[in-house]
Amino acid sequence: MKVIIVKDYEEASQKACEIMLDVVKNNPKANLGLATGSTPIRMYELMREDHKKNGTSYKDIKSFNLDEYFGLDQSHPQSYHYFMCHNLFDELDIDMNNVHVPKGKGNIDEECDAYNKLLEENPIDIQLLGIGSNGHIGFNEPGTPFDSVTHKVELKQSTIEDNARLFFNGKIEDVPTQAVSMGIANIMKAKKVLLIACGEGKAKAIYGTVEGPKTVDIPASALQDHPDCTIIADEAAAKLLTKK
């Protein structure tokens, strides 16, 4: 596990973009594992800027997202498919047939099985991750087994309430109660993992991930066993680390 400590969110985004672009430029047919949330937004903006300025091509790239709300159409403004298009894909030359986000409609168990099959057939070259304050990665909350694969998640009431406040204009009835998420075993199969963490609120999670015991209580601690994992943390997120 390699830990890179940077000054702030901007520097973290710049460094993460460098690592992601290195994969894309060295393997124009790479399979990218991507994430949503506030953490990667600036990195995606930098990728768009690079494409516009330098012409880095994504025409043969495939993407595979970590998770998706279940119950939302792809066109819903709060769906992760919409998020990815708005923040990245709409301004790249990527073939949308090569864009894969777990489906938020249909038979949820069948969708999980289909996504697992897709991941088996398309090994991920680099998996991007954010991290929750409790150490979750994807929708893999504390207690998720390390051998989990793409699965149905029943969202916790606290998560539903937070999402209602942050993303659904306070309308708790509009927030999906289920999601589909890659499991920890899927994440661990990626050839390379890149995790970004910024802010003091992530400090305990980063400490547990890097220096704490490997435990399902901190799902990201599974990454201690990954052969090629890079964590980019700003000074606030890294403040509890003792081995700097």
N, C-alpha and C positions, 0 to 999 in steps of 0.2 A: 504494500500500500504506500503510494507516494502522496505526500501532503504538500501542497504549494500554498503558502500564506501570502496574501496580497493586501494592499491597503484598503480597498473599498470595492463596492459593487461594480463600478465601471472597470476597474482593473481585472476583477474576476471574470467579467464578461469578455473582455479583450483576450485574456489568456485562454478561456474556454473556446472562444471562436478560433483561435490559432490551432488548438488541438483538433477541433472538429474539421477545419478546412484542410489540415494536414492529411487526415484520413480520406477526405473527398478527392483531393488532388492526386494522392498516391494510388487511389483505387476508384476510378470513375464509375465502377459498378458496385460500390459499397452498399451494404444494408445498414441504415442508420436507425438506431433505437432512440426515439424522441420523447420529450416530456412536455407537459403543460404547466400552468401556474405562473406566478409572477417572476420566479427566479430566471428562467431562460429568455425572457422577453427581449432584453437588451442584446443578448448573444444572437438571437434570431435577427434582430435589426442589423447587426454588424454583418451577418451572413448575407442579408439582402443587399447591403451596401457593397460588399465585396463582389457579389454577382453582377451588380450594375456597373461597377467600376472596372473590374478585372475579368469579367466574363466567365468566372468559374461555373462549369456546367453541371447540372443535375439531371440531365436528360436520361441517363441510365442508372441513376440512383434509386434505390427503394427505401421507403421509410416505414417504420413500425412503431406506433405509439404505445405507451405503457398502459393506458386505461381510458375509460369512457363512462360517463353517466349512462345508466340504463333507463330508458323511457323517453329519451329525447331524440328527435330526428337530427340528421347530420346538419340540416340547415338552421337548427335552433341556435340563437346567438350565444347560449351558454354551453353548447356541446363542445367537446374537445376537438372534434373534427372542424367545426367552425373556427375555433381558436387557432388551430394550426394553419388553416387557409389564410386567415386574416393576418396572422403574425409572421408567416413564412412563405407558404407555398404559392400564394397569389402573385408573388413578385419573382419567382424562380422559374426556370424552364423545365421543371420536373413534370414527368408524365403522371397525371392524376390516377392513372391505372396502377401506378407503382406506389401509391400512397395508401397505407393501411392503418386504420384506427379501429379498435374493437367496435362492433355494431351495437348501437343503443336500442335497437328494436328487434323483435322476433322472439325466438325461444332462447332464453338466456343461457341455458346449459348447452344447447347446440352451438351457440355463438362462441362459448368458451372453448369447446372441443375444436371448432373450426380454426380458431386463432392459434391454439396450441399446435395444430397441424401445420399452419402457415409458418410459425416460428421454427418448427423442426425442419421445414424445407428451405428456410432462408436464414441461416446463421447470422446473428447480428455482429457486425464488425466493431461498432462502438455504441454503447448504451449510455445516454444522457440521463442523469437523475438530479432531482432536487431532494430535499429531505425535510420532513416535518419536525416540529419542535419535540415530538415524542419519538423521533427516530424512524418514522415510517417512510417507506419508499414506494412509489406508486400508491395504490390504495391498500398496501400491505401494512395494516396497523399492528401494534404490539400484540404478540400472541400468535401471529401468522407463522405456521411451520416453515422452516427453511426449505423443505422439499416441495413446497406448493408450486403449482403451475397456474396458468390462466384460470381464474375462478370468479365466481359470483361473490360480491361483497355486499353485506347489509350495512348501510352507512349508520354510524353512531348518531344518536340524537344531537350530540354536541356538534358534530360535523354538519348535520343538516341545518342546525340553527346558525352556525357560522356562515355557511354558504348562502343561507337566506339573507343574512345581513349584508354580506360582501357582494353577492352576485345576482340575487333575485329580488332586489328592491324590497327586502323584508317580508316577502310573501313565502312563508314556510311551506304552504300547500303546493307551491310550484317546484320545490326542490325534489329531485328524484331521491328515492329511499334506497336504491340499489345502484351498483356500478359493476363493471367488468374490469379486472386488473390482471396484467401479467403477474405471475407468482415470483417468489424470490428465486426459485430454481431456474426460471426463464431468464431472469436478470443475470444470474451467475454464469449462464452459458455464453453470454456475450464475450467476444474476444478481448474487448477493452471496455472498461467502465469509467465514466467521467461524471463526478458528482460535484455540484456547486452548492455552497452554503454561505449565506451572507446574513449578518445581523446577530445581535446579542441573543436573540430568542432561539438561535440554533446552537448556541455554545454547548449546552449540556448534551444535545444529540450528537454533536461532532466529537465531544470527549468520549461518549459511550461507544461511538462507532470506531474510533481510532485506538483508544487506550483502555476502554472498559472490557469486561468479559464478553465473549461471544454468546449472545442470548437472544431468544425470541422477544424479550422485553424491549430490545432495541433492534428492530428488524434490519437496519442498515449495518449492524455489526457482523452480519453474514459476509460482508465484503472483505473482512479480514482474511478470508480464504481465497479471494480472487487473485489470479496470477498477474493481472495488469489493471490495477485500479488507481486512478488519480483523483484526489480530492482537492478542489480549489476552495479555500476558505478565506474570507476577509478577516482582518484583525479581530473584529468583534466576535465572529463565530469561532475563531481559533483561541480565544483568550484563556480557556481552561486547559489547553493542551500543555503538558509538561515537557514533552520531547520535541522541542522546536529546532 
